[in-house]
């Protein structure tokens, strides 16, 4: 759908910016999800900053020619323990 295409196109630019800043990123999840019922792209990836590993999750959604990007970044070792909060934010997000 056009929503996924918009999100995927945005991700490719976003990914290039990350790689230019932090070097190679390791994508561990690239899947379809939704944001307030609108199809979206979920990407989970690992980066390293100054030898410190981080895990990031971004949910990208295209709606009415606007890109919405929710991003969660955590120390890799703490990622799982904070996912409930990010999941709650994503599940209660509403377009107004």
C-alpha positions, 0 to 999 in steps of 0.5 A: 500500500502507499502507506507502507511505501511511504514508510519504507522510503522514509526508512531508507533515508533514515537508515542512510543518515544513521549509517553516516553518523554511527557506521553499520547498523544491524537490523534485527526486525523489519516487519509490518505493524500499525499505528492507530490502525494505519499500516506502518513499518517497525524496524529494530536495529543495533548501533554502537556509539563510543563502544557502547551498544544500543538497540533502537526501535522505530515505528514509521507511518505515512498518513495523508502525506505526513511521516510519523516516526516513533523511536525508542533507543536504549542501552542494549542490555536494558532494551527488553526491560523498557519495551512495555513502556514503548509498546504502551506509547505505540498502542495508545498513539492516536492521530488527531 
